Amino acid sequence: MTVPARKPDWLRVRLPAGTQQDEFRSLKSRFRSRGLNTVCEEARCPNIFECWGQGTATVMILGDTCTRGCRFCAVNTGKPGGVIDSNEPENTALSLAEMGLAYVVLTMVDRDDLADGGAAHVAETVRRIRHHSPQLRVETLVGDFLGNHEDIRTIVQEGRPDVYAHNVEVVPRLQRSIRDARCSWDRSVGALVAAKKLGSSITKSSLMVGLGEEREEVLEAMRLLRAADVDVLTIGQYLRPAKRHARVERYVEPGEFEDYERAGLELGFRFVASGPLVRSSYRAAEVFLTGALAEETNTRELPPMDRYGKKKKLAVLT
């Protein structure tokens, strides 16, 4: 099958204007002033203008250099040499407190150069966020920690995030050809199972499509994730960051994404976000505030209001 030279209409991204453009610039300036990295920029997310223009953004902790080299990812790969910024947890928390957010997702680069994979740093960041913003919902979107359950315990029991997320990325057959050799389907699913057993009430994962997988392989991957008691799933179109990365094998039609969403709900996922531009942290606040987290308290609460009676901004910090 030949992939069209141009992206189909459903993958075209509209640039921001007016107040959205002002919000985009404001967030970019704020993150720069505190030395924070955004995965929106590092991973070249197609939703950056929409999300930032609506006052949402992503922040990546533990630096901007990953120790792994997956074929789909635009984040820098290298050897950080055990270096971390001890001020990052506090700076991240202070930035969030200034923004008046309702929901935050923290993600990280893989740090195999650290004895605990960066787990203590993640947990400390969550604790600092809780200190400065007690009402803020926190999701941690983290690595597999090489399957070390003690590191997972550190985040789940010491950080106590509202949601524990880890992405399987692609269907089982494509793991070795698309992800770093240190990653695997079994290890990733094992991390999600461990997080649930260690006390996480909500677990979440994500799949990319358009990399050569078959429809039935996606459905089987979804069944395997539900068997691992994963609660929330996102599915989105893979877009090639650069020529050195894996190529797009096909652009999945919107109707097929809708089929995956229906199938996921029938399988028992508590929430499924499936669409061409959906990303693991794309519009995550809306997903959880209106879905999984609200279900935890058996209510359908609206996002918290600020002192002026307006909805607090919903943001993703990864």
RODO-2510 file (C-alpha; in nm, 4 decimals, decimal comma):
residues 318
     n   res          X          Y          Z
     1     m     0,0000     0,0000     0,0000
     2     t     0,1381     0,3409    -0,0991
     3     v     0,1131     0,6132     0,1649
     4     p    -0,0098     0,9482     0,0227
     5     a     0,2638     1,2120    -0,0055
     6     r     0,0429     1,4636     0,1746
     7     k    -0,1354     1,4081     0,5024
     8     p    -0,5115     1,3604     0,4728
     9     d    -0,7416     1,6447     0,5757
    10     w    -0,8212     1,4903     0,9131
    11     l    -0,4554     1,5263     1,0155
    12     r    -0,4209     1,8936     0,9300
    13     v    -0,3528     2,1172     1,2308
    14     r    -0,4951     2,4674     1,2576
    15     l    -0,2599     2,7381     1,3823
    16     p    -0,3739     2,9509     1,6782
    17     a    -0,4830     3,3127     1,6533
    18     g    -0,5704     3,5978     1,8867
    19     t    -0,5900     3,5043     2,2540
    20     q    -0,4811     3,1449     2,1826
    21     q    -0,1605     3,2734     2,0264
    22     d    -0,1026     3,4984     2,3290
    23     e    -0,1533     3,2026     2,5653
    24     f     0,0891     2,9950     2,3582
    25     r     0,3605     3,2592     2,3920
    26     s     0,2886     3,3111     2,7613
    27     l     0,3267     2,9419     2,8460
    28     k     0,6427     2,9102     2,6392
    29     s     0,7979     3,2055     2,8214
    30     r     0,6979     3,0711     3,1624
    31     f     0,8480     2,7285     3,1038
    32     r     1,1687     2,8803     2,9689
    33     s     1,2058     3,1080     3,2705
    34     r     1,2095     2,8057     3,5044
    35     g     1,4260     2,5890     3,2796
    36     l     1,1516     2,3306     3,2247
    37     n     1,1386     2,1017     2,9201
    38     t     0,8173     2,0427     2,7286
    39     v     0,7550     1,7136     2,5553
    40     c     0,5234     1,9072     2,3224
    41     e     0,8327     2,0553     2,1594
    42     e     1,0774     1,7692     2,2146
    43     a     0,8419     1,5110     2,0624
    44     r     0,7094     1,7533     1,7966
    45     c     0,3501     1,6932     1,8992
    46     p     0,0978     1,7985     1,6312
    47     n    -0,1334     1,9393     1,8974
    48     i     0,1104     2,1885     2,0470
    49     f    -0,0582     2,5014     1,9085
    50     e    -0,4086     2,3871     2,0003
    51     c    -0,3163     2,2763     2,3516
    52     w    -0,0858     2,5650     2,4356
    53     g    -0,3313     2,8074     2,2814
    54     q    -0,5954     2,6813     2,5257
    55     g    -0,3639     2,7192     2,8240
    56     t    -0,2594     2,3537     2,8376
    57     a     0,0946     2,2283     2,8011
    58     t     0,3273     1,9374     2,8656
    59     v     0,6403     1,9284     3,0791
    60     m     0,8979     1,6513     3,0683
    61     i     1,0975     1,5925     3,3860
    62     l     1,4404     1,4348     3,4440
    63     g     1,5977     1,6384     3,1649
    64     d     1,5644     1,6303     2,7874
    65     t     1,7904     1,3343     2,7027
    66     c     1,6593     0,9779     2,6968
    67     t     1,8891     0,6783     2,7412
    68     r     1,6854     0,4758     2,4924
    69     g     1,6423     0,5101     2,1178
    70     c     1,2954     0,4120     2,0021
    71     r     1,2348     0,4445     1,6270
    72     f     0,9181     0,6501     1,6668
    73     c     1,0375     0,9127     1,9139
    74     a     1,1868     1,2581     1,8427
    75     v     1,3201     1,3139     2,1956
    76     n     1,7003     1,3421     2,2181
    77     t     1,8874     1,0173     2,2838
    78     g     2,2199     1,0135     2,4654
    79     k     2,4095     0,9565     2,7878
    80     p     2,3074     1,1998     3,0665
    81     g     2,5748     1,0482     3,2905
    82     g     2,3621     1,0386     3,6035
    83     v     2,3062     1,4156     3,6061
    84     i     1,9718     1,5429     3,7363
    85     d     1,8434     1,8864     3,8338
    86     s     1,7654     1,8735     4,2059
    87     n     1,5623     2,1945     4,1732
    88     e     1,3340     2,0537     3,9062
    89     p     1,0646     1,9110     4,1390
    90     e     1,0220     2,2447     4,3187
    91     n     1,0389     2,4518     3,9995
    92     t     0,7801     2,2309     3,8323
    93     a     0,5486     2,2571     4,1320
    94     l     0,5857     2,6356     4,1517
    95     s     0,5099     2,6743     3,7817
    96     l     0,1937     2,4689     3,8191
    97     a     0,0818     2,6635     4,1233
    98     e     0,1141     2,9879     3,9265
    99     m    -0,1030     2,8563     3,6448
   100     g    -0,4051     2,7586     3,8541
   101     l    -0,4483     2,4201     3,6870
   102     a    -0,6925     2,1405     3,7640
   103     y    -0,5086     1,8360     3,6233
   104     v    -0,1472     1,7645     3,5376
   105     v     0,0339     1,4800     3,3661
   106     l     0,4038     1,4380     3,4437
   107     t     0,6099     1,2315     3,2044
   108     m     0,9798     1,1540     3,1927
   109     v     1,2619     1,0467     2,9665
   110     d     1,3960     0,6981     3,0376
   111     r     1,6948     0,7264     3,2698
   112     d     1,8651     0,3871     3,2743
   113     d     2,1783     0,5684     3,3950
   114     l     2,0180     0,6210     3,7375
   115     a     2,0104     0,3456     4,0002
   116     d     1,6331     0,3822     4,0454
   117     g     1,5557     0,4968     3,6912
   118     g     1,4521     0,8359     3,8295
   119     a     1,1633     0,6991     4,0403
   120     a     1,2524     0,8967     4,3541
   121     h     1,2756     1,2168     4,1474
   122     v     0,9290     1,1554     4,0020
   123     a     0,7831     1,0840     4,3466
   124     e     0,9421     1,3998     4,4885
   125     t     0,7973     1,6067     4,2039
   126     v     0,4501     1,4739     4,2824
   127     r     0,4987     1,5510     4,6514
   128     r     0,6082     1,9099     4,5770
   129     i     0,3051     1,9550     4,3525
   130     r     0,0781     1,8307     4,6319
   131     h     0,2432     2,0739     4,8727
   132     h     0,1863     2,3795     4,6544
   133     s    -0,1409     2,2710     4,4885
   134     p    -0,3269     2,0264     4,7173
   135     q    -0,6350     2,0071     4,4924
   136     l    -0,4434     1,9353     4,1714
   137     r    -0,5019     1,5944     4,0121
   138     v    -0,1710     1,4299     3,9166
   139     e    -0,1028     1,1622     3,6577
   140     t     0,2455     1,0141     3,6168
   141     l     0,3278     0,8878     3,2673
   142     v     0,6511     0,7010     3,3304
   143     g     0,8913     0,4427     3,1922
   144     d     0,9177     0,0719     3,2655
   145     f     1,2124     0,1027     3,5110
   146     l     1,3572    -0,2122     3,3527
   147     g     1,0846    -0,4078     3,5278
   148     n     1,2022    -0,3140     3,8787
   149     h     0,8884    -0,3254     4,0943
   150     e     1,0599    -0,1436     4,3799
   151     d     1,0947     0,1641     4,1599
   152     i     0,7278     0,1389     4,0631
   153     r     0,6421     0,1114     4,4330
   154     t     0,8350     0,4328     4,4999
   155     i     0,6099     0,6265     4,2634
   156     v     0,2815     0,4586     4,3551
   157     q     0,3231     0,4576     4,7337
   158     e     0,5527     0,7543     4,7989
   159     g     0,4366     0,9880     4,5251
   160     r     0,0735     0,8697     4,5295
   161     p    -0,0366     1,0003     4,1881
   162     d    -0,4052     0,9830     4,0998
   163     v    -0,3266     0,7917     3,7806
   164     y    -0,0316     0,5684     3,6922
   165     a     0,0371     0,5596     3,3172
   166     h     0,2878     0,3705     3,1058
   167     n     0,2651     0,3298     2,7281
   168     v     0,2972    -0,0012     2,5451
   169     e     0,3257     0,2155     2,2290
   170     v     0,2652    -0,0493     1,9591
   171     v     0,1112    -0,3959     1,9194
   172     p     0,3181    -0,6925     2,0449
   173     r     0,4512    -0,7950     1,7011
   174     l     0,6064    -0,4528     1,6380
   175     q     0,7775    -0,4079     1,9749
   176     r     1,1263    -0,5155     1,8664
   177     s     1,1235    -0,3250     1,5367
   178     i     0,9819     0,0038     1,6723
   179     r     1,0861     0,0335     2,0380
   180     d     1,4319     0,0250     2,1964
   181     a     1,5699    -0,3250     2,2573
   182     r     1,5353    -0,2727     2,6335
   183     c     1,1589    -0,2328     2,5947
   184     s     0,9104    -0,5145     2,5510
   185     w     0,5380    -0,5789     2,5593
   186     d     0,5667    -0,8148     2,8570
   187     r     0,7812    -0,5729     3,0564
   188     s     0,5456    -0,2818     2,9890
   189     v     0,2334    -0,4772     3,0754
   190     g     0,4108    -0,6135     3,3830
   191     a     0,4771    -0,2561     3,4989
   192     l     0,1076    -0,1702     3,4657
   193     v     0,0038    -0,4848     3,6533
   194     a     0,2556    -0,4100     3,9290
   195     a     0,1308    -0,0517     3,9664
   196     k    -0,2246    -0,1744     4,0156
   197     k    -0,1182    -0,4393     4,2690
   198     l     0,0894    -0,1825     4,4577
   199     g    -0,2110     0,0418     4,5070
   200     s    -0,2766     0,2529     4,1970
   201     s    -0,6524     0,2737     4,1529
   202     i    -0,6332     0,3874     3,7894
   203     t    -0,3832     0,2719     3,5255
   204     k    -0,3553     0,4003     3,1701
   205     s    -0,1712     0,3112     2,8494
   206     s    -0,1466     0,4169     2,4852
   207     l    -0,1147     0,2639     2,1382
   208     m     0,0046     0,4158     1,8098
   209     v    -0,1353     0,2861     1,4809
   210     g    -0,0270     0,3285     1,1199
   211     l     0,3027     0,1423     1,1631
   212     g     0,2069    -0,1734     0,9772
   213     e    -0,0139    -0,3435     1,2343
   214     e    -0,3302    -0,5281     1,1333
   215     r    -0,6710    -0,4337     1,2668
   216     e    -0,7049    -0,7619     1,4546
   217     e    -0,3634    -0,7057     1,6158
   218     v    -0,4879    -0,3770     1,7597
   219     l    -0,7987    -0,5455     1,8967
   220     e    -0,5893    -0,8260     2,0475
   221     a    -0,3554    -0,5711     2,2083
   222     m    -0,6604    -0,4028     2,3585
   223     r    -0,7838    -0,7358     2,4945
   224     l    -0,4435    -0,8038     2,6513
   225     l    -0,4407    -0,4603     2,8178
   226     r    -0,7855    -0,5158     2,9635
   227     a    -0,6727    -0,8574     3,0889
   228     a    -0,3979    -0,6644     3,2725
   229     d    -0,6725    -0,4510     3,4324
   230     v    -0,5705    -0,1305     3,2518
   231     d    -0,8491     0,1242     3,2985
   232     v    -0,7900     0,3934     3,0368
   233     l    -0,6564     0,3657     2,6816
   234     t    -0,5620     0,6204     2,4152
   235     i    -0,5085     0,5320     2,0482
   236     g    -0,3656     0,7720     1,7895
   237     q    -0,2062     0,7943     1,4469
   238     y     0,1727     0,7635     1,4324
   239     l     0,3370     1,0560     1,2526
   240     r     0,6990     1,0312     1,1425
   241     p     0,9126     1,2964     1,3179
   242     a     1,2057     1,2739     1,0720
   243     k     1,3467     1,0500     0,7969
   244     r     1,5593     0,8560     1,0461
   245     h     1,2457     0,7371     1,2235
   246     a     1,0128     0,4518     1,1293
   247     r     0,7990     0,5374     0,8294
   248     v     0,4214     0,5700     0,8296
   249     e     0,2737     0,2605     0,6674
   250     r    -0,0783     0,4021     0,6385
   251     y    -0,3042     0,6800     0,7572
   252     v    -0,5838     0,5229     0,9579
   253     e    -0,9312     0,6525     0,8702
   254     p    -1,1348     0,8288     1,1411
   255     g    -1,4020     0,5596     1,1177
   256     e    -1,1538     0,2911     1,2191
   257     f    -1,0558     0,4951     1,5260
   258     e    -1,4239     0,5157     1,6164
   259     d    -1,4473     0,1371     1,5854
   260     y    -1,1537     0,0964     1,8252
   261     e    -1,3184     0,3284     2,0749
   262     r    -1,6426     0,1295     2,0650
   263     a    -1,4537    -0,1996     2,0944
   264     g    -1,2541    -0,0691     2,3911
   265     l    -1,5637     0,0339     2,5819
   266     e    -1,7214    -0,3052     2,5091
   267     l    -1,4077    -0,4713     2,6470
   268     g    -1,4558    -0,2833     2,9732
   269     f    -1,2103     0,0070     2,9616
   270     r    -1,3384     0,2884     3,1790
   271     f    -1,2446     0,5432     2,9153
   272     v    -1,1081     0,5231     2,5599
   273     a    -0,9822     0,8200     2,3565
   274     s    -0,9258     0,7097     1,9971
   275     g    -0,8642     0,9439     1,7042
   276     p    -0,6055     1,0518     1,4461
   277     l    -0,4557     1,3292     1,6617
   278     v    -0,5046     1,1666     2,0007
   279     r    -0,1825     1,1345     2,1989
   280     s    -0,1131     0,9700     2,5326
   281     s    -0,1281     1,3088     2,7055
   282     y    -0,3471     1,4949     2,4569
   283     r    -0,6422     1,6551     2,6365
   284     a    -0,5770     1,4182     2,9245
   285     a    -0,7369     1,6514     3,1758
   286     e    -1,0704     1,6361     3,0000
   287     v    -1,0421     1,2596     2,9717
   288     f    -0,9913     1,2050     3,3405
   289     l    -1,1878     1,4915     3,4914
   290     t    -1,4990     1,3953     3,2989
   291     g    -1,4351     1,0229     3,3013
   292     a    -1,2168     0,7997     3,5109
   293     l    -1,1429     1,0255     3,8070
   294     a    -1,5023     1,1406     3,8391
   295     e    -1,6049     0,7758     3,8454
   296     e    -1,3765     0,7223     4,1449
   297     t    -1,6094     0,9350     4,3566
   298     n    -1,9273     0,8260     4,1752
   299     t    -1,9889     1,1807     4,0590
   300     r    -1,9643     1,3723     3,7351
   301     e    -1,8038     1,6825     3,8759
   302     l    -1,7240     1,9841     3,6605
   303     p    -1,3655     2,1088     3,6675
   304     p    -1,2964     2,3246     3,9745
   305     m    -1,3795     2,6942     3,9447
   306     d    -1,1390     2,9729     4,0194
   307     r    -1,2244     3,2669     4,2412
   308     y    -1,3779     3,4497     3,9440
   309     g    -1,6213     3,1675     3,8746
   310     k    -1,4361     3,0429     3,5659
   311     k    -1,3253     2,6869     3,5021
   312     k    -0,9643     2,6277     3,5957
   313     k    -0,7369     2,5520     3,3026
   314     l    -0,6806     2,1870     3,2298
   315     a    -0,3195     2,1109     3,1532
   316     v    -0,0907     1,8237     3,0784
   317     l     0,2633     1,8366     3,2111
   318     t     0,4677     1,5542     3,0728
***
